[in-house]
């Protein structure tokens, strides 16, 4: 994974809650209403990935319903759709708290949610042809049968 935050393919992740110790309030005008998102709450990474994907949708025009399907497959290398996530857990206290469980480990469910959103974003980037007349693709991400953690993910070690 690439962790260079200046890379255009690296998606910056920021905490979605304001710090109780910070007097500056983030503008709610910049956030999409929660009613537009499925579910009640999403992790900061999922929010960042969905926001990145929605910017691509906004860039493309709405194709007509009778638009022809994509006639030929695109040839893309994996590096063209590479996407990195930078978790700034060492300096972002609120983000670290959002990923901390009661035993000071990383919340595995949040990481799985992030991986699912990342898989959707990468598959969308890999299959998108940037042609506004092509009907949008319907993508389904694969399932995971088993995950075997090798070590505990303790947040105090980060």
C-alpha positions as CSV (number, residue, x, y, z in Angstrom):
1,X,0.0,0.0,0.0
2,X,1.1,3.5,-0.8
3,X,1.1,5.9,2.2
4,X,2.3,9.1,0.5
5,X,-0.4,11.6,1.4
6,X,0.6,13.9,-1.5
7,X,-0.2,11.2,-4.1
8,X,-3.4,12.0,-6.1
9,X,-4.4,8.4,-5.6
10,X,-4.2,8.6,-1.8
11,X,-7.5,9.4,-0.2
12,X,-7.0,11.5,3.0
13,X,-9.1,10.5,6.0
14,X,-10.2,12.9,8.6
15,X,-12.4,12.3,11.7
16,X,-16.1,12.8,11.1
17,X,-16.8,14.2,14.6
18,X,-15.5,17.5,16.0
19,X,-13.1,17.3,18.9
20,X,-14.6,18.4,22.2
21,X,-11.3,20.1,22.9
22,X,-11.4,22.1,19.7
23,X,-13.5,25.4,19.6
24,X,-13.6,25.6,15.8
25,X,-16.7,24.0,14.4
26,X,-16.6,22.3,11.0
27,X,-19.2,23.7,8.6
28,X,-22.2,21.4,8.2
29,X,-22.8,22.9,4.8
30,X,-19.8,21.0,3.5
31,X,-21.2,17.6,4.6
32,X,-23.9,15.8,2.7
33,X,-27.1,15.1,4.7
34,X,-26.9,11.8,6.4
35,X,-30.3,10.9,4.9
36,X,-28.5,10.6,1.5
37,X,-26.2,7.7,2.8
38,X,-27.4,4.2,3.4
39,X,-27.3,3.3,7.1
40,X,-27.1,5.6,10.0
41,X,-23.3,6.0,10.4
42,X,-20.3,5.2,8.3
43,X,-16.6,5.2,9.2
44,X,-14.5,8.2,8.2
45,X,-12.8,6.1,5.5
46,X,-16.1,5.0,4.0
47,X,-17.2,8.6,4.0
48,X,-14.0,9.7,2.2
49,X,-14.2,6.9,-0.4
50,X,-17.9,7.6,-1.1
51,X,-17.2,11.3,-1.4
52,X,-14.4,10.5,-3.9
53,X,-16.7,8.2,-5.9
54,X,-19.5,10.8,-5.9
55,X,-17.2,13.4,-7.4
56,X,-16.7,11.1,-10.3
57,X,-20.4,10.7,-10.7
58,X,-20.9,14.4,-10.6
59,X,-18.3,14.8,-13.3
60,X,-20.2,12.5,-15.7
61,X,-23.4,13.6,-17.2
62,X,-26.6,11.5,-16.7
63,X,-26.8,9.2,-19.7
64,X,-30.1,8.6,-21.3
65,X,-31.9,5.4,-20.3
66,X,-31.7,4.1,-23.9
67,X,-27.9,4.7,-24.2
68,X,-26.0,1.9,-25.7
69,X,-24.0,-0.4,-23.4
70,X,-20.2,-0.1,-23.4
71,X,-19.3,-1.8,-26.7
72,X,-15.7,-2.8,-25.9
73,X,-13.9,-3.6,-22.7
74,X,-11.3,-1.2,-21.5
75,X,-7.7,-2.4,-21.0
76,X,-6.3,-0.9,-17.7
77,X,-3.4,-2.0,-15.6
78,X,-3.9,-2.5,-11.9
79,X,-1.7,0.6,-11.2
80,X,-4.2,2.8,-13.1
81,X,-6.9,2.1,-10.5
82,X,-4.6,1.9,-7.5
83,X,-6.0,3.6,-4.5
84,X,-4.4,4.1,-1.1
85,X,-5.9,5.1,2.3
86,X,-3.8,7.1,4.8
87,X,-5.0,6.6,8.4
88,X,-3.5,9.4,10.4
89,X,-4.0,7.7,13.7
90,X,-0.9,9.0,15.3
91,X,-1.8,12.7,15.2
92,X,-5.6,12.7,14.8
93,X,-7.0,11.9,18.3
94,X,-10.7,11.8,17.2
95,X,-9.9,9.5,14.3
96,X,-8.0,7.2,16.6
97,X,-10.9,7.1,19.1
98,X,-13.3,6.3,16.3
99,X,-11.2,3.2,15.5
100,X,-10.5,2.2,19.1
101,X,-12.5,-0.6,20.9
102,X,-12.9,-0.9,24.7
103,X,-9.8,-3.1,24.9
104,X,-7.6,-0.5,23.1
105,X,-7.5,-2.6,19.9
106,X,-8.6,-1.6,16.4
107,X,-12.3,-2.1,15.6
108,X,-12.1,-4.9,13.1
109,X,-15.7,-4.3,11.9
110,X,-14.7,-0.7,10.9
111,X,-11.7,-2.0,8.9
112,X,-13.9,-4.5,7.1
113,X,-16.3,-1.7,6.3
114,X,-13.4,0.3,5.0
115,X,-12.1,-2.6,2.9
116,X,-15.6,-3.1,1.4
117,X,-15.8,0.6,0.4
118,X,-12.3,0.5,-0.9
119,X,-13.1,-2.6,-3.1
120,X,-16.1,-0.7,-4.5
121,X,-14.1,2.4,-5.3
122,X,-11.3,0.5,-6.9
123,X,-13.6,-1.6,-9.1
124,X,-15.5,1.5,-10.1
125,X,-12.3,3.3,-11.0
126,X,-11.0,0.3,-12.9
127,X,-14.2,-0.2,-15.0
128,X,-15.2,3.4,-15.5
129,X,-14.7,4.6,-19.1
130,X,-15.3,8.4,-18.4
131,X,-17.8,8.4,-21.3
132,X,-21.0,10.1,-20.3
133,X,-23.1,8.3,-22.9
134,X,-22.3,4.8,-21.5
135,X,-24.8,3.4,-19.1
136,X,-23.4,3.2,-15.6
137,X,-22.1,-0.2,-14.5
138,X,-23.5,-2.2,-11.7
139,X,-20.7,-3.6,-9.7
140,X,-20.7,-6.2,-6.9
141,X,-17.7,-6.8,-4.7
142,X,-16.5,-10.2,-3.7
143,X,-17.0,-11.8,-0.4
144,X,-14.4,-12.9,2.2
145,X,-14.6,-16.4,3.6
146,X,-12.2,-16.1,6.4
147,X,-9.7,-13.6,8.0
148,X,-7.0,-14.9,10.2
149,X,-5.4,-12.1,12.3
150,X,-1.7,-12.8,12.9
151,X,-1.3,-10.3,15.8
152,X,-3.6,-8.0,17.8
153,X,-4.0,-4.5,16.3
154,X,-3.3,-2.4,19.4
155,X,-3.8,1.4,19.0
156,X,-1.3,2.4,21.6
157,X,1.5,0.9,19.5
158,X,0.6,3.2,16.5
